[in-house]
Amino acid sequence: MYLTDSSTARHHGSLSDDTRGGATPRAAATRAHRVPDVPAPLRRPPVDLEVIIPAYNEARRLPLTLGATADYLARQPWSSAVVVVDNDSVDSTAEALEHLGEAPVETYLIGCSERGKGAAVRRGIATSSARFVGFVDADNATPIEALDQVVPLLRQGYGAVIASRRCAGARYQVEQSVLRRGGGWLFRACAHLAVPGIADTQCGFKFFDGPLVRDLVRDCRINGFAFDVELLSRVVREGRQAVEVPVAWSDVPGSTFSPRRDGMRSMADLLRISLSR
């Protein structure tokens, strides 16, 4: 495995040459007159697809997810990279990566001292130069093979393609606890006000048109677990479509989400998002 903040990405072909979709003329014009927040030297080399893995104290769960992700990407005909964003971990997350050996695709380790999954994902997106970019959870709850469904839809021009545990064809391999299911029902009901038509905003497997999402994250402010809703709502407001794909999802022990600690904050964030529409 090669851990760095800047190195040359490998290329196995291209999936971007056939892209039919793109930003609306209004959106493209808006981006053309804005100054990027991240200087070019801080961006990673461009690839077709970049997979971001936000990690906070994930020394135990991350190695398996990282290995499965890299092995899958190495078999694809397009260029790719994996980016682990260490969200100020206090365990041996970074050290765990160093013992995995040489990865079959370029792998980067970057830091984010601002706490919160939303902050870590924004850091990964903002420093990307990939044609398509997205994030997956460190617990591998959604199999990386879901990209088989995601990539063709990105090529068709969708602004966001997200894994769903609620749309037709999805299933739970391992169910959540009753408490988590109850909290999830309430969260989904409120999230529907901000992004109507999306059945599952919280599955941690989302991919985007790269230029579009890099522009949108500059205006995102939520660091907590409602950041997905804020980002999706901005995609829709930009006039781009978000589509869900069904996945087989498993509840993996070790989540950092606490219903008591994070629940009220997430609900307050949802209210802010809905009022800003």
Secondary structure in CASP SS format (residue, H / E / C, confidence):
PFRMAT SS
TARGET T0000
AUTHOR 0000-0000-0000
METHOD secondary structure of the structure
MODEL  1
M C 1.00
Y C 1.00
L C 1.00
T C 1.00
D C 1.00
S C 1.00
S C 1.00
T C 1.00
A C 1.00
R C 1.00
H C 1.00
H C 1.00
G C 1.00
S C 1.00
L C 1.00
S C 1.00
D C 1.00
D C 1.00
T C 1.00
R C 1.00
G C 1.00
G C 1.00
A C 1.00
T C 1.00
P H 1.00
R H 1.00
A H 1.00
A H 1.00
A H 1.00
T H 1.00
R H 1.00
A H 1.00
H C 1.00
R C 1.00
V C 1.00
P C 1.00
D C 1.00
V C 1.00
P C 1.00
A H 1.00
P H 1.00
L H 1.00
R C 1.00
R C 1.00
P C 1.00
P C 1.00
V C 1.00
D C 1.00
L E 1.00
E E 1.00
V E 1.00
I E 1.00
I E 1.00
P E 1.00
A E 1.00
Y C 1.00
N C 1.00
E C 1.00
A C 1.00
R C 1.00
R C 1.00
L H 1.00
P H 1.00
L H 1.00
T H 1.00
L H 1.00
G H 1.00
A H 1.00
T H 1.00
A H 1.00
D H 1.00
Y H 1.00
L H 1.00
A H 1.00
R C 1.00
Q C 1.00
P C 1.00
W C 1.00
S C 1.00
S E 1.00
A E 1.00
V E 1.00
V E 1.00
V E 1.00
V E 1.00
D E 1.00
N C 1.00
D C 1.00
S C 1.00
V C 1.00
D C 1.00
S C 1.00
T H 1.00
A H 1.00
E H 1.00
A H 1.00
L H 1.00
E H 1.00
H C 1.00
L C 1.00
G C 1.00
E C 1.00
A C 1.00
P C 1.00
V C 1.00
E E 1.00
T E 1.00
Y E 1.00
L E 1.00
I E 1.00
G E 1.00
C C 1.00
S C 1.00
E C 1.00
R C 1.00
G C 1.00
K H 1.00
G H 1.00
A H 1.00
A H 1.00
V H 1.00
R H 1.00
R H 1.00
G H 1.00
I H 1.00
A H 1.00
T C 1.00
S C 1.00
S C 1.00
A C 1.00
R C 1.00
F E 1.00
V E 1.00
G E 1.00
F E 1.00
V E 1.00
D C 1.00
A C 1.00
D C 1.00
N C 1.00
A C 1.00
T C 1.00
P C 1.00
I H 1.00
E H 1.00
A H 1.00
L H 1.00
D H 1.00
Q H 1.00
V H 1.00
V H 1.00
P H 1.00
L H 1.00
L H 1.00
R H 1.00
Q C 1.00
G C 1.00
Y C 1.00
G C 1.00
A E 1.00
V E 1.00
I E 1.00
A E 1.00
S E 1.00
R C 1.00
R C 1.00
C C 1.00
A C 1.00
G C 1.00
A C 1.00
R E 1.00
Y E 1.00
Q E 1.00
V E 1.00
E C 1.00
Q C 1.00
S C 1.00
V H 1.00
L H 1.00
R H 1.00
R H 1.00
G H 1.00
G H 1.00
G H 1.00
W H 1.00
L H 1.00
F H 1.00
R H 1.00
A H 1.00
C H 1.00
A H 1.00
H H 1.00
L H 1.00
A H 1.00
V C 1.00
P C 1.00
G C 1.00
I C 1.00
A C 1.00
D C 1.00
T C 1.00
Q C 1.00
C C 1.00
G C 1.00
F E 1.00
K E 1.00
F E 1.00
F E 1.00
D E 1.00
G H 1.00
P H 1.00
L H 1.00
V H 1.00
R H 1.00
D H 1.00
L H 1.00
V H 1.00
R H 1.00
D H 1.00
C C 1.00
R C 1.00
I C 1.00
N C 1.00
G C 1.00
F C 1.00
A C 1.00
F H 1.00
D H 1.00
V H 1.00
E H 1.00
L H 1.00
L H 1.00
S H 1.00
R H 1.00
V H 1.00
V H 1.00
R H 1.00
E C 1.00
G C 1.00
R C 1.00
Q C 1.00
A E 1.00
V E 1.00
E E 1.00
V E 1.00
P E 1.00
V C 1.00
A E 1.00
W E 1.00
S E 1.00
D C 1.00
V C 1.00
P C 1.00
G C 1.00
S C 1.00
T C 1.00
F C 1.00
S C 1.00
P H 1.00
R H 1.00
R H 1.00
D H 1.00
G H 1.00
M H 1.00
R H 1.00
S H 1.00
M H 1.00
A H 1.00
D H 1.00
L H 1.00
L H 1.00
R H 1.00
I H 1.00
S H 1.00
L H 1.00
S C 1.00
R C 1.00
END
